[in-house]
Amino acid sequence: MRRLRILVLGPYCDPQGVSMPYVTYSHAAALAQLHDVALVVGSPSEENVRLANDPFRSIEVIRMPLLERIHAWCLRRIFKYNFDTQALTAFDYPFALAFEWHAWRQLRRRIFAGEFDVVLRVLPMTPVLPSPFAFFLRKGPIPFVIGPLNGGLPWPPGFSQLENQKEWVSNLRNVYRYLPFARSTYRHAAAIIAASSQTHSEFTEYGDKLFFVPEPGIARSLCYGDSRSPDPGAKLKLIFVGGLVPRKACDLALRAAAPILRSDLARFTVVGDGPERDRLQQLVRSLGIEKAISFCGWLSHTEVLKHLRSADVFVFPSLRDNGAGVVFEALGTGAVPVVADFGGPGDIVHPGVGYKVPLTTENEIVAQMEKILTELAHNRDRLEQLRRQGMAYVRDCLTWDAKAQAVTRVLNWVARQGPKPDLRPPKDLCSQNC
């Protein structure tokens, strides 16, 4: 099949960013290896995108100087760079519309002149921010595709870690359906790509054009061979990586690991920082495991990967995580994941590569994780088997290349260059095959 000419809308894609800016840039760059991609970005991202020197056909820059200054000021002075707040999503709505309106005015003549085969919007990733492009292209000349989309995870009840974490604005989430362009976005999209089972479930009415592709990916260069030397007598090396915030539930990981730490069967490294650090250090002292725990704070990405490559088990009982980028990296570097079966981690981990425990109660999660960690401390053969299978799983299914190939199948279908792909959430496939 021929290379597609793709217009990718990614207002704040950034190869030097974190979270969604980095994820979506990496996805666009992987698509550029396979197709002729014109990446549409805002001017704040321009320099980093050009310096990365990935093989884009062109980089189209949308300049909105006044709006960009207002957005930057509010981000700095009002939100204080808290990208985790849901209020920021609501705040971004008018800026997202303005970006696409300016992009349409700048590019519509080239679109109607036949310069592109398809438009793909990768940012914003949240489904509550609609796209005017879907309305503009409702009568052609080319199809519009949106996604992968992620978000909308419910707040599980009964967990102290989530108390006071839910913001008032989350109660207004369904209001987005009545915003301008909200209905036309999904009605006129040729395909909708969901990045989680939860988001997929929100769009079942569009099942004939709905697909699943995971949110993150991992560079193939990171998936090299395991350099660990199996030693039956060595202590089990446990690791947690993430912000030390309540919803990440590092306290559950520490409580689950406490028995084997007190028995001198394991060591635990905590990589990350945040407002929970003092409370977690107090918990460690109360559990009597301070000699077996290392708090490293924030580290560079290179250092994080180095720690993951030396760890045996990645303990990550996050109670509300839309994505699962760190789980990808744990699997790819050979750290066997033990996660809560919810959100992104629950979509990615399966019994052949790690463990996931049901999201029941705090005590039950701790008890089940404690049982798993004790088993792995005494069964190194099982640990090595899961490690090998996890690394192979990443190489085959979870690289940026694999993600680009999956999205390509969707784009070929909407461009009438290939059959409709069967891309469903892992839990849907499991329920059908089990």
For each residue, the residues with C-beta under 8 A, 3 or more apart:
1: 412 417 418
2: 417
3: 34 35 36
4: 35 36 117 118 408 411 412 415 417
5: 35 36 38 57 115 116 117 118
6: 31 35 36 37 38 116 117 118 119 120 411
7: 38 40 107 111 116 118 119 120
8: 28 31 37 38 39 40 120 121 122
9: 40 100 103 119 120 121 122 123 131 133
10: 13 24 25 28 39 40 41 121 122 123
11: 40 41 42 45 62 96 99 123 124
12: 17 21 41 42 44 45 123
13: 10 17 21 24 25 28 39 41 45 49 122 123
14: 17 21 22 25 45 48 49
15: 22 25 26 29 48 49 51 52 54
16: 22 48
17: 12 13 14 20 21 22 25 45 48
18: 21 22
19: 22 23 83 323 325
20: 17 23 24 123 124 125
21: 12 13 14 17 18 24 25 45 123
22: 14 15 16 17 18 19 25 26
23: 19 20 26 27 125 215 216 217 323 325
24: 10 13 20 21 27 28 122 123 125
25: 10 13 14 15 17 21 22 28 29 49 52
26: 15 22 23 29 30 217 219 400
27: 23 24 30 31 122 148 217 400 403 404 407
28: 8 10 13 24 25 31 32 37 39 56 122
29: 15 25 26 32 33 52 54 55 56 400
30: 26 27 33 34 217 400 401 403 404
31: 6 8 27 28 34 35 37 120 404 407 408
32: 28 29 35 36 37 39 54 55 56 57
33: 29 30 55 401 404
34: 3 30 31 404 405 408
35: 3 4 5 6 31 32 408 411
36: 3 4 5 6 32 57
37: 6 8 28 31 32 56 57
38: 5 6 7 8 56 57 58 59 60 116
39: 8 10 13 28 32 49 56 58 59 60
40: 7 8 9 10 11 60 61 62 103 107
41: 10 11 12 13 45 46 49 59 60 61 62
42: 11 12 45 46 61 62 63 64 68 99
43: 46 61 62 63 64 65 68
44: 12 68 72
45: 11 12 13 14 17 21 41 42 48 49
46: 41 42 43 49 50 59 61
47: 50 51
48: 14 15 16 17 45 51 52
49: 13 14 15 25 39 41 45 46 52 59
50: 46 47 53 59
51: 15 47 48
52: 15 25 29 48 49
53: 50
54: 15 29 32
55: 29 32 33
56: 28 29 32 37 38 39 59
57: 5 32 36 37 38
58: 38 39
59: 38 39 41 46 49 50 56
60: 38 39 40 41 103 106 107
61: 40 41 42 43 46
62: 11 40 41 42 43 99 102 103 106
63: 42 43 68 102
64: 42 43 67 68 98 99 102
65: 43 68 69
66: 69 70
67: 64 70 71 95 98
68: 42 43 44 63 64 65 71 72
69: 65 66 72 73
70: 66 67 73 74
71: 67 68 74 75 95
72: 44 68 69 75 76
73: 69 70 76 77
74: 70 71 77 78 79 91
75: 71 72 78 79 81 88
76: 72 73 79 80 81
77: 73 74 80
78: 74 75
79: 74 75 76 82 83 85 87 88 91
80: 76 77
81: 75 76
82: 79 85 88
83: 19 79 88
84: 243 245
85: 79 82 88 167
86: 89 90 167 169 170
87: 79 90 91 167 169
88: 75 79 82 83 85 91 92
89: 86 92 93 124 126 128 129 169
90: 86 87 93 169 172
91: 74 79 87 88 95
92: 88 89 95 96 124 129
93: 89 90 96 97 129 179
94: 97 98
95: 67 71 91 92 98 99
96: 11 92 93 99 100 124 129
97: 93 94 100 101 130 132 180 181
98: 64 67 94 95 101 102
99: 11 42 62 64 95 96 102 103
100: 9 96 97 103 104 131 132 133
101: 97 98 104 105 132
102: 62 63 64 98 99 105 106
103: 9 40 60 62 99 100 106 107 133
104: 100 101 107 108 132 133 136
105: 101 102 108
106: 60 62 102 103
107: 7 40 60 103 104 110 111
108: 104 105 111 112 136
109: 112 113
110: 107 113 115 116
111: 7 107 108 115 116 119 137 141 142
112: 108 109 141
113: 109 110
114: 141
115: 5 110 111
116: 5 6 7 38 110 111 119 142
117: 4 5 6 142 415
118: 4 5 6 7 142 143 144 145 190 411 414 415
119: 6 7 9 111 116 133 137 142 143 144 145
120: 6 7 8 9 31 145 146 407 411
121: 8 9 10 131 133 144 145 146 147
122: 8 9 10 13 24 27 28 125 147 148
123: 9 10 11 12 13 20 21 24
124: 11 20 89 92 96 129
125: 20 23 24 122 148 149 150 151 195 215
126: 89 129 149 150 151
127: 149 150 151 152 176 199 202 203
128: 89 151 152 173 176
129: 89 92 93 96 124 126 176
130: 97 134 176 179 180 181 182 184 185
131: 9 100 121 134 135 144 146 181 185 189
132: 97 100 101 104 135 136 181
133: 9 100 103 104 119 121 136 137 144
134: 130 131 137 138 144 146 181 184 185 186 187 188 189
135: 131 132 138 181 184 185 188
136: 104 108 132 133
137: 111 119 133 134 140 141 142 143 144 188
138: 134 135 184 188
139:
140: 137
141: 111 112 114 137
142: 111 116 117 118 119 137
143: 118 119 137 190 191 414 415
144: 118 119 121 131 133 134 137 188 189 190
145: 118 119 120 121 189 190 191 192 193 410 411 414
146: 120 121 131 134 149 185 186 189 191 192 193
147: 121 122 191 192 193 194 195 211 213
148: 27 122 125 193 194 195 213 214 215 407
149: 125 126 127 146 192 193 194 195 199
150: 125 126 127 194 195 196 199 215 322 323 344
151: 125 126 127 128 199 322
152: 127 128 173 198 199 202
153: 196 198 320 321 322 342 343
154: 198
155: 162 165 166 170 320
156: 159 162 319 320 342 359
157:
158: 361 362
159: 156 162 163 249 319 362
160: 163 362
161: 165 246 247 249 251 252 319 362
162: 155 156 159 165 166 246 247 319 320
163: 159 160 246
164:
165: 155 161 162 246 247 320
166: 155 162 170
167: 85 86 87 170
168: 171 172
169: 86 87 89 90 172 173
170: 86 155 166 167 173
171: 168
172: 90 168 169 175
173: 128 152 169 170 176
174: 177
175: 172 178 179
176: 127 128 129 130 173 179 182
177: 174 182 183
178: 175 182
179: 93 130 175 176 182
180: 97 130
181: 97 130 131 132 134 135 184 185
182: 130 176 177 178 179 185 186
183: 177 186 187
184: 130 134 135 138 181 187 188
185: 130 131 134 135 146 181 182 188 189
186: 134 146 182 183 189 192 203 206
187: 134 183 184
188: 134 135 137 138 144 184 185
189: 131 134 144 145 146 185 186 192 206 209
190: 118 143 144 145 209 414
191: 143 145 146 147 209 210 211 410 411 413 414
192: 145 146 147 149 186 189 203 206 209 210 211
193: 145 146 147 148 149 211 212 213 407 410 423
194: 147 148 149 150 197 199 200 202 203 210 211 212 213 425
195: 125 147 148 149 150 199 212 213 214 215 322 323 344
196: 150 153 199 200 214 215 322 323 343 344 347 425
197: 194 200 201 212 346 347 425 426 427 428
198: 152 153 154 201 202 322 343
199: 127 149 150 151 152 194 195 196 202 203
200: 194 196 197 203 204 210 212 424 425 428
201: 197 198 204
202: 127 152 194 198 199
203: 127 186 192 194 199 200 206 207 210
204: 200 201 207 210
205:
206: 186 189 192 203 209 210
207: 203 204 210
208:
209: 189 190 191 192 206
210: 191 192 194 200 203 204 206 207
211: 147 191 192 193 194 410 421 423 424
212: 193 194 195 197 200 423 424 425 426 428
213: 147 148 193 194 195 403 406 407 410 423
214: 148 195 196 217 324 344 347 348 398 403
215: 23 125 148 150 195 196 322 323 324 325 344
216: 23 323 324 325 328 344
217: 23 26 27 30 214 328 398 399 400 402 403
218: 222 223 328 329 332 394 398 399 400
219: 26 222 223 399 400
220: 223 395 399 400 401
221: 224
222: 218 219 305 329 332 333
223: 218 219 220 332 391 394 395 399
224: 221
225:
226: 334 387 388 391
227: 309
228: 309 310 312 334 387
229:
230: 380 384
231: 234
232: 380
233:
234: 231 237
235: 264 265 266 267
236: 260 265 266 267 312 313 373 376 377 383
237: 234 266 267 269 310 311 312 313
238: 253 257 266 267 268 269 311 312 313 314 315 373
239: 268 269 270 271 307 308 311 313 314 315 330 335
240: 250 253 268 269 270 271 272 314 315 316
241: 271 272 304 307 308 314 316 326 329 330
242: 248 250 271 272 316 318 326
243: 84 248 272 273 274
244: 248 250 270 272 273 274 275 276 277 280
245: 84 248 274 275 276
246: 161 162 163 165 249 276
247: 161 162 165 318 319 320 321
248: 242 243 244 245 272 276 316 318 319 321
249: 159 161 246 252 253 317 318 319 340
250: 240 242 244 253 254 270 272 276 280
251: 161 254 255 276 279 280 283
252: 161 249 255 256 317 362 365 366 369
253: 238 240 249 250 256 257 268 315 316 317 369
254: 250 251 257 258 268 280 283 284 287 289 293
255: 251 252 258 283 287 366 370
256: 252 253 315 317 365 366 367 369 370 373
257: 238 253 254 260 261 266 268 289 315 369 370 373
258: 254 255 261 262 287 288 289 370
259: 262 263 370 374
260: 236 257 263 265 266 373 374 377
261: 257 258 264 265 266 267 268 287 289 292 293
262: 258 259 287 288 289 292
263: 259 260
264: 235 261 292
265: 235 236 260 261 377
266: 235 236 237 238 257 260 261 292 373 377
267: 235 236 237 238 261 292 293 294
268: 238 239 240 253 254 257 261 289 292 293 294 315
269: 237 238 239 240 293 294 296 307 311
270: 239 240 244 250 280 293 294 295 296
271: 239 240 241 242 296 297 298 299 304 307
272: 240 241 242 243 244 248 250 296 297 298
273: 243 244 277 297 298
274: 243 244 245 277
275: 244 245
276: 244 245 246 248 250 251 279 280
277: 244 273 274 280 281 295
278: 281 282
279: 251 276 282 283
280: 244 250 251 254 270 276 277 283 284 295
281: 277 278 284 285 290 295
282: 278 279 285 286
283: 251 254 255 279 280 286 287
284: 254 280 281 287 289 290 293
285: 281 282 288 290
286: 282 283
287: 254 255 258 261 262 283 284
288: 258 262 285
289: 254 257 258 261 262 268 284 292 293
290: 281 284 285 293
291:
292: 261 262 264 266 267 268 289
293: 254 261 267 268 269 270 284 289 290
294: 267 268 269 270
295: 270 277 280 281
296: 269 270 271 272 299 307
297: 271 272 273
298: 271 272 273
299: 271 296 303 304 307
300: 303 304
301: 304 305
302: 305 306
303: 299 300 306 307
304: 241 271 299 300 301 307 308 329
305: 222 301 302 308 309 329 333
306: 302 303 309 310
307: 239 241 269 271 296 299 303 304 310 311
308: 239 241 304 305 311 314 329 330 333 334 335
309: 227 228 305 306 333 334 335
310: 228 237 306 307
311: 237 238 239 269 307 308 314 330 335
312: 228 236 237 238 335 336 376 383 387
313: 236 237 238 239 335 336 337 338 373 376 383
314: 238 239 240 241 308 311 326 327 330 335 336 337 338
315: 238 239 240 253 256 257 268 338 369 373
316: 240 241 242 248 253 326 327 330 337 338 339 340 345
317: 249 252 253 256 338 339 340 357 365 369
318: 242 247 248 249 321 339 340 342 343 345
319: 156 159 161 162 247 248 249 340 342 359
320: 153 155 156 162 165 247 342 343
321: 153 247 248 318 324 342 343 344 345
322: 150 151 153 195 196 198 215 343 344
323: 19 23 150 195 196 215 216 343 344
324: 214 215 216 321 327 328 343 344 345 347 348
325: 19 23 215 216 328 329
326: 241 242 314 316 329 330
327: 314 316 324 330 331 337 339 344 345 348 349
328: 216 217 218 324 325 331 332 348 394 398
329: 218 222 241 304 305 308 325 326 332 333
330: 239 241 308 311 314 316 326 327 333 335 336 337
331: 327 328 334 335 337 348 349 353 354 390 391 393 394 398
332: 218 222 223 328 329 390 391 394 395 398
333: 222 305 308 309 329 330 391
334: 226 228 308 309 331 387 390 391
335: 239 308 309 311 312 313 314 330 331 387
336: 312 313 314 330 353 354 355 376 383 386 387 390
337: 313 314 316 327 330 331 345 349 353 354 355 390
338: 313 314 315 316 317 354 355 356 357 369 372 373
339: 316 317 318 327 345 346 349 354 355 356 357
340: 249 316 317 318 319 345 346 356 357 359 365
341: 345 346 356 357 358 359
342: 153 156 318 319 320 321 345 346 359
343: 153 196 198 318 320 321 322 323 324 346 347
344: 150 195 196 214 215 216 321 322 323 324 327 347 348
345: 316 318 321 324 327 337 339 340 341 342 348 349 356
346: 197 339 340 341 342 343 349 356 427
347: 196 197 214 324 343 344 425 426 427
348: 214 324 327 328 331 344 345 398 426
349: 327 331 337 339 345 346 353 354 355 356
350: 353 354 356 426 430
351: 354 355
352: 386 389 393
353: 331 336 337 349 350 386 389 390 393
354: 331 336 337 338 339 349 350 351 386 390
355: 336 337 338 339 349 351 372
356: 338 339 340 341 345 346 349 350
357: 317 338 339 340 341 364 365 368 369 372
358: 341 364 365 368
359: 156 319 340 341 342 365
360: 364 365
361: 158 364 365
362: 158 159 160 161 252 365 366
363: 366 367
364: 357 358 360 361 367 368
365: 252 256 317 340 357 358 359 360 361 362 368 369
366: 252 255 256 362 363 369 370
367: 256 363 364 370 371
368: 357 358 364 365 371 372
369: 252 253 256 257 315 317 338 357 365 366 372 373
370: 255 256 257 258 259 366 367 373 374
371: 367 368 374 375
372: 338 355 357 368 369 375 376
373: 236 238 256 257 260 266 313 315 338 369 370 376 377
374: 259 260 370 371 377 378
375: 371 372 378 379 382
376: 236 312 313 336 372 373 379 380 382 383
377: 236 260 265 266 373 374
378: 374 375
379: 375 376 382 383
380: 230 232 376 383 384
381: 384 385
382: 375 376 379 385 386
383: 236 312 313 336 376 379 380 386 387
384: 230 380 381 387 388
385: 381 382 388 389
386: 336 352 353 354 382 383 389 390
387: 226 228 312 334 335 336 383 384 390 391
388: 226 384 385 391 392
389: 352 353 385 386 392 393
390: 331 332 334 336 337 353 354 386 387 393 394
391: 223 226 331 332 333 334 387 388 394 395
392: 388 389 395 396
393: 331 352 353 389 390 396 397 398
394: 218 223 328 331 332 390 391 397 398 399
395: 220 223 332 391 392 398 399
396: 392 393 402
397: 393 394 402
398: 214 217 218 328 331 332 348 393 394 395 402 403
399: 217 218 219 220 223 394 395 402 403
400: 26 27 29 30 217 218 219 220 403 404
401: 30 33 220 404 405
402: 217 396 397 398 399 405 406
403: 27 30 213 214 217 398 399 400 406 407
404: 27 30 31 33 34 400 401 407 408
405: 34 401 402 408 409
406: 213 402 403 409 410 421 423
407: 27 31 120 148 193 213 403 404 410 411
408: 4 31 34 35 404 405 411 412
409: 405 406 412 413 418 421 423
410: 145 191 193 211 213 406 407 413 414 421 423
411: 4 6 35 118 120 145 191 407 408 414 415
412: 1 4 408 409 415 417 418
413: 191 409 410 416 417 418 419 420 421
414: 118 143 145 190 191 410 411
415: 4 117 118 143 411 412
416: 413
417: 1 2 4 412 413
418: 1 409 412 413 421
419: 413
420: 413
421: 211 406 409 410 413 418
422:
423: 193 211 212 213 406 409 410
424: 200 211 212 428 429
425: 194 196 197 200 212 347 428 429
426: 197 212 347 348 350 429 430
427: 197 346 347 430 431
428: 197 200 212 424 425 431 432
429: 424 425 426 432 433
430: 350 426 427 433 434
431: 427 428 434
432: 428 429
433: 429 430
434: 430 431
